[in-house]
Amino acid sequence: MTTLQFTENGLLAPGDHGLNFEQLRRSILVTGHGVDSEHWDLTSTATSNANA
């Protein structure tokens, strides 16, 4: 799977990030796993996954 690289400010680096839908579903962008931030919103993820 493509490793998503974030800047020191926590932003996704510019450019193309080739992910298929399954890779995107398992990615840090959706799951938040491995994010060291108290501000990561996991509540909307549970709702999104329930509707998938």
PDB file as gemmi writes it, atoms N, CA and C in Angstrom:
CRYST1    1.000    1.000    1.000  90.00  90.00  90.00 P 1                      
ATOM      1  N   MET A   1       0.843  -1.180   0.000  1.00  0.00           N  
ATOM      2  CA  MET A   1       0.000   0.000   0.000  1.00  0.00           C  
ATOM      3  C   MET A   1       0.887   1.242   0.000  1.00  0.00           C  
ATOM      4  N   THR A   2       0.426   2.273  -0.650  1.00  0.00           N  
ATOM      5  CA  THR A   2       1.134   3.537  -0.683  1.00  0.00           C  
ATOM      6  C   THR A   2       1.183   4.128   0.717  1.00  0.00           C  
ATOM      7  N   THR A   3       2.352   4.576   1.127  1.00  0.00           N  
ATOM      8  CA  THR A   3       2.486   5.240   2.414  1.00  0.00           C  
ATOM      9  C   THR A   3       2.196   6.719   2.220  1.00  0.00           C  
ATOM     10  N   LEU A   4       1.215   7.216   2.933  1.00  0.00           N  
ATOM     11  CA  LEU A   4       0.867   8.627   2.831  1.00  0.00           C  
ATOM     12  C   LEU A   4       1.839   9.439   3.670  1.00  0.00           C  
ATOM     13  N   GLN A   5       2.405  10.456   3.078  1.00  0.00           N  
ATOM     14  CA  GLN A   5       3.383  11.288   3.760  1.00  0.00           C  
ATOM     15  C   GLN A   5       2.750  12.624   4.138  1.00  0.00           C  
ATOM     16  N   PHE A   6       2.900  12.997   5.386  1.00  0.00           N  
ATOM     17  CA  PHE A   6       2.344  14.248   5.876  1.00  0.00           C  
ATOM     18  C   PHE A   6       3.470  15.228   6.176  1.00  0.00           C  
ATOM     19  N   THR A   7       3.177  16.506   6.034  1.00  0.00           N  
ATOM     20  CA  THR A   7       4.159  17.549   6.318  1.00  0.00           C  
ATOM     21  C   THR A   7       4.298  17.705   7.829  1.00  0.00           C  
ATOM     22  N   GLU A   8       5.254  18.504   8.241  1.00  0.00           N  
ATOM     23  CA  GLU A   8       5.453  18.739   9.680  1.00  0.00           C  
ATOM     24  C   GLU A   8       4.256  19.448  10.307  1.00  0.00           C  
ATOM     25  N   ASN A   9       3.402  20.072   9.470  1.00  0.00           N  
ATOM     26  CA  ASN A   9       2.188  20.733   9.966  1.00  0.00           C  
ATOM     27  C   ASN A   9       0.983  19.798   9.971  1.00  0.00           C  
ATOM     28  N   GLY A  10       1.202  18.514   9.630  1.00  0.00           N  
ATOM     29  CA  GLY A  10       0.126  17.543   9.655  1.00  0.00           C  
ATOM     30  C   GLY A  10      -0.738  17.521   8.407  1.00  0.00           C  
ATOM     31  N   LEU A  11      -0.270  18.147   7.328  1.00  0.00           N  
ATOM     32  CA  LEU A  11      -1.028  18.161   6.082  1.00  0.00           C  
ATOM     33  C   LEU A  11      -0.520  17.080   5.145  1.00  0.00           C  
ATOM     34  N   LEU A  12      -1.402  16.550   4.327  1.00  0.00           N  
ATOM     35  CA  LEU A  12      -1.001  15.580   3.326  1.00  0.00           C  
ATOM     36  C   LEU A  12      -0.160  16.296   2.282  1.00  0.00           C  
ATOM     37  N   ALA A  13       1.008  15.744   2.005  1.00  0.00           N  
ATOM     38  CA  ALA A  13       1.915  16.379   1.053  1.00  0.00           C  
ATOM     39  C   ALA A  13       1.236  16.511  -0.312  1.00  0.00           C  
ATOM     40  N   PRO A  14       1.542  17.581  -1.049  1.00  0.00           N  
ATOM     41  CA  PRO A  14       0.916  17.770  -2.357  1.00  0.00           C  
ATOM     42  C   PRO A  14       1.320  16.677  -3.337  1.00  0.00           C  
ATOM     43  N   GLY A  15       0.464  16.430  -4.289  1.00  0.00           N  
ATOM     44  CA  GLY A  15       0.761  15.448  -5.323  1.00  0.00           C  
ATOM     45  C   GLY A  15      -0.314  14.395  -5.420  1.00  0.00           C  
ATOM     46  N   ASP A  16      -0.080  13.438  -6.293  1.00  0.00           N  
ATOM     47  CA  ASP A  16      -1.016  12.338  -6.494  1.00  0.00           C  
ATOM     48  C   ASP A  16      -0.702  11.218  -5.510  1.00  0.00           C  
ATOM     49  N   HIS A  17      -1.735  10.606  -4.986  1.00  0.00           N  
ATOM     50  CA  HIS A  17      -1.593   9.508  -4.037  1.00  0.00           C  
ATOM     51  C   HIS A  17      -2.456   8.365  -4.541  1.00  0.00           C  
ATOM     52  N   GLY A  18      -1.833   7.448  -5.261  1.00  0.00           N  
ATOM     53  CA  GLY A  18      -2.564   6.364  -5.900  1.00  0.00           C  
ATOM     54  C   GLY A  18      -3.059   5.315  -4.923  1.00  0.00           C  
ATOM     55  N   LEU A  19      -4.339   5.351  -4.626  1.00  0.00           N  
ATOM     56  CA  LEU A  19      -4.966   4.370  -3.750  1.00  0.00           C  
ATOM     57  C   LEU A  19      -6.243   3.873  -4.422  1.00  0.00           C  
ATOM     58  N   ASN A  20      -6.495   2.561  -4.306  1.00  0.00           N  
ATOM     59  CA  ASN A  20      -7.803   2.082  -4.750  1.00  0.00           C  
ATOM     60  C   ASN A  20      -8.767   2.241  -3.568  1.00  0.00           C  
ATOM     61  N   PHE A  21     -10.044   1.925  -3.778  1.00  0.00           N  
ATOM     62  CA  PHE A  21     -11.029   2.156  -2.718  1.00  0.00           C  
ATOM     63  C   PHE A  21     -10.736   1.355  -1.452  1.00  0.00           C  
ATOM     64  N   GLU A  22     -10.320   0.097  -1.604  1.00  0.00           N  
ATOM     65  CA  GLU A  22     -10.016  -0.713  -0.425  1.00  0.00           C  
ATOM     66  C   GLU A  22      -8.833  -0.141   0.347  1.00  0.00           C  
ATOM     67  N   GLN A  23      -7.796   0.301  -0.351  1.00  0.00           N  
ATOM     68  CA  GLN A  23      -6.634   0.906   0.306  1.00  0.00           C  
ATOM     69  C   GLN A  23      -7.043   2.194   1.008  1.00  0.00           C  
ATOM     70  N   LEU A  24      -7.899   2.967   0.386  1.00  0.00           N  
ATOM     71  CA  LEU A  24      -8.370   4.200   1.002  1.00  0.00           C  
ATOM     72  C   LEU A  24      -9.166   3.901   2.268  1.00  0.00           C  
ATOM     73  N   ARG A  25     -10.039   2.907   2.210  1.00  0.00           N  
ATOM     74  CA  ARG A  25     -10.832   2.531   3.398  1.00  0.00           C  
ATOM     75  C   ARG A  25      -9.946   2.130   4.571  1.00  0.00           C  
ATOM     76  N   ARG A  26      -8.805   1.489   4.291  1.00  0.00           N  
ATOM     77  CA  ARG A  26      -7.894   1.033   5.349  1.00  0.00           C  
ATOM     78  C   ARG A  26      -6.844   2.077   5.714  1.00  0.00           C  
ATOM     79  N   SER A  27      -6.835   3.202   5.017  1.00  0.00           N  
ATOM     80  CA  SER A  27      -5.777   4.194   5.209  1.00  0.00           C  
ATOM     81  C   SER A  27      -5.965   5.006   6.484  1.00  0.00           C  
ATOM     82  N   ILE A  28      -4.918   5.668   6.872  1.00  0.00           N  
ATOM     83  CA  ILE A  28      -4.924   6.554   8.031  1.00  0.00           C  
ATOM     84  C   ILE A  28      -5.939   7.685   7.863  1.00  0.00           C  
ATOM     85  N   LEU A  29      -6.241   8.037   6.609  1.00  0.00           N  
ATOM     86  CA  LEU A  29      -7.208   9.107   6.359  1.00  0.00           C  
ATOM     87  C   LEU A  29      -8.596   8.737   6.837  1.00  0.00           C  
ATOM     88  N   VAL A  30      -8.922   7.447   6.791  1.00  0.00           N  
ATOM     89  CA  VAL A  30     -10.244   6.975   7.201  1.00  0.00           C  
ATOM     90  C   VAL A  30     -10.214   6.454   8.629  1.00  0.00           C  
ATOM     91  N   THR A  31      -9.237   5.634   8.952  1.00  0.00           N  
ATOM     92  CA  THR A  31      -9.227   4.967  10.259  1.00  0.00           C  
ATOM     93  C   THR A  31      -8.669   5.831  11.381  1.00  0.00           C  
ATOM     94  N   GLY A  32      -7.709   6.674  11.046  1.00  0.00           N  
ATOM     95  CA  GLY A  32      -7.054   7.475  12.080  1.00  0.00           C  
ATOM     96  C   GLY A  32      -6.035   6.688  12.887  1.00  0.00           C  
ATOM     97  N   HIS A  33      -5.868   5.399  12.591  1.00  0.00           N  
ATOM     98  CA  HIS A  33      -4.921   4.567  13.336  1.00  0.00           C  
ATOM     99  C   HIS A  33      -3.500   5.089  13.142  1.00  0.00           C  
ATOM    100  N   GLY A  34      -2.806   5.291  14.236  1.00  0.00           N  
ATOM    101  CA  GLY A  34      -1.442   5.773  14.189  1.00  0.00           C  
ATOM    102  C   GLY A  34      -1.323   7.286  14.250  1.00  0.00           C  
ATOM    103  N   VAL A  35      -2.460   7.963  14.288  1.00  0.00           N  
ATOM    104  CA  VAL A  35      -2.430   9.422  14.372  1.00  0.00           C  
ATOM    105  C   VAL A  35      -2.195   9.805  15.828  1.00  0.00           C  
ATOM    106  N   ASP A  36      -1.182  10.587  16.041  1.00  0.00           N  
ATOM    107  CA  ASP A  36      -0.859  11.017  17.398  1.00  0.00           C  
ATOM    108  C   ASP A  36      -1.418  12.420  17.606  1.00  0.00           C  
ATOM    109  N   SER A  37      -2.753  12.502  17.639  1.00  0.00           N  
ATOM    110  CA  SER A  37      -3.405  13.794  17.798  1.00  0.00           C  
ATOM    111  C   SER A  37      -4.678  13.622  18.613  1.00  0.00           C  
ATOM    112  N   GLU A  38      -4.847  14.447  19.596  1.00  0.00           N  
ATOM    113  CA  GLU A  38      -6.070  14.400  20.395  1.00  0.00           C  
ATOM    114  C   GLU A  38      -7.240  15.021  19.635  1.00  0.00           C  
ATOM    115  N   HIS A  39      -6.973  15.641  18.480  1.00  0.00           N  
ATOM    116  CA  HIS A  39      -8.014  16.326  17.719  1.00  0.00           C  
ATOM    117  C   HIS A  39      -8.536  15.507  16.544  1.00  0.00           C  
ATOM    118  N   TRP A  40      -8.027  14.277  16.366  1.00  0.00           N  
ATOM    119  CA  TRP A  40      -8.479  13.442  15.252  1.00  0.00           C  
ATOM    120  C   TRP A  40      -9.907  13.006  15.532  1.00  0.00           C  
ATOM    121  N   ASP A  41     -10.803  13.249  14.590  1.00  0.00           N  
ATOM    122  CA  ASP A  41     -12.222  12.979  14.774  1.00  0.00           C  
ATOM    123  C   ASP A  41     -12.565  11.576  14.297  1.00  0.00           C  
ATOM    124  N   LEU A  42     -12.671  10.643  15.211  1.00  0.00           N  
ATOM    125  CA  LEU A  42     -13.024   9.276  14.866  1.00  0.00           C  
ATOM    126  C   LEU A  42     -14.536   9.049  14.884  1.00  0.00           C  
ATOM    127  N   THR A  43     -15.304  10.014  15.393  1.00  0.00           N  
ATOM    128  CA  THR A  43     -16.744   9.818  15.472  1.00  0.00           C  
ATOM    129  C   THR A  43     -17.367   9.767  14.092  1.00  0.00           C  
ATOM    130  N   SER A  44     -16.908  10.584  13.166  1.00  0.00           N  
ATOM    131  CA  SER A  44     -17.489  10.577  11.827  1.00  0.00           C  
ATOM    132  C   SER A  44     -17.082   9.318  11.070  1.00  0.00           C  
ATOM    133  N   THR A  45     -15.942   8.704  11.413  1.00  0.00           N  
ATOM    134  CA  THR A  45     -15.508   7.480  10.770  1.00  0.00           C  
ATOM    135  C   THR A  45     -16.458   6.344  11.057  1.00  0.00           C  
ATOM    136  N   ALA A  46     -16.900   6.223  12.296  1.00  0.00           N  
ATOM    137  CA  ALA A  46     -17.815   5.150  12.662  1.00  0.00           C  
ATOM    138  C   ALA A  46     -19.116   5.291  11.880  1.00  0.00           C  
ATOM    139  N   THR A  47     -19.604   6.500  11.732  1.00  0.00           N  
ATOM    140  CA  THR A  47     -20.828   6.731  10.971  1.00  0.00           C  
ATOM    141  C   THR A  47     -20.623   6.401   9.515  1.00  0.00           C  
ATOM    142  N   SER A  48     -19.500   6.816   8.942  1.00  0.00           N  
ATOM    143  CA  SER A  48     -19.215   6.557   7.540  1.00  0.00           C  
ATOM    144  C   SER A  48     -19.103   5.075   7.247  1.00  0.00           C  
ATOM    145  N   ASN A  49     -18.429   4.340   8.109  1.00  0.00           N  
ATOM    146  CA  ASN A  49     -18.259   2.903   7.908  1.00  0.00           C  
ATOM    147  C   ASN A  49     -19.586   2.159   8.051  1.00  0.00           C  
ATOM    148  N   ALA A  50     -20.444   2.609   8.923  1.00  0.00           N  
ATOM    149  CA  ALA A  50     -21.734   1.962   9.125  1.00  0.00           C  
ATOM    150  C   ALA A  50     -22.612   2.088   7.893  1.00  0.00           C  
ATOM    151  N   ASN A  51     -22.429   3.161   7.138  1.00  0.00           N  
ATOM    152  CA  ASN A  51     -23.239   3.404   5.959  1.00  0.00           C  
ATOM    153  C   ASN A  51     -22.620   2.837   4.689  1.00  0.00           C  
ATOM    154  N   ALA A  52     -21.428   2.262   4.778  1.00  0.00           N  
ATOM    155  CA  ALA A  52     -20.731   1.762   3.576  1.00  0.00           C  
ATOM    156  C   ALA A  52     -21.276   0.446   3.110  1.00  0.00           C  
TER     157      ALA A  52                                                      
END                                                                             
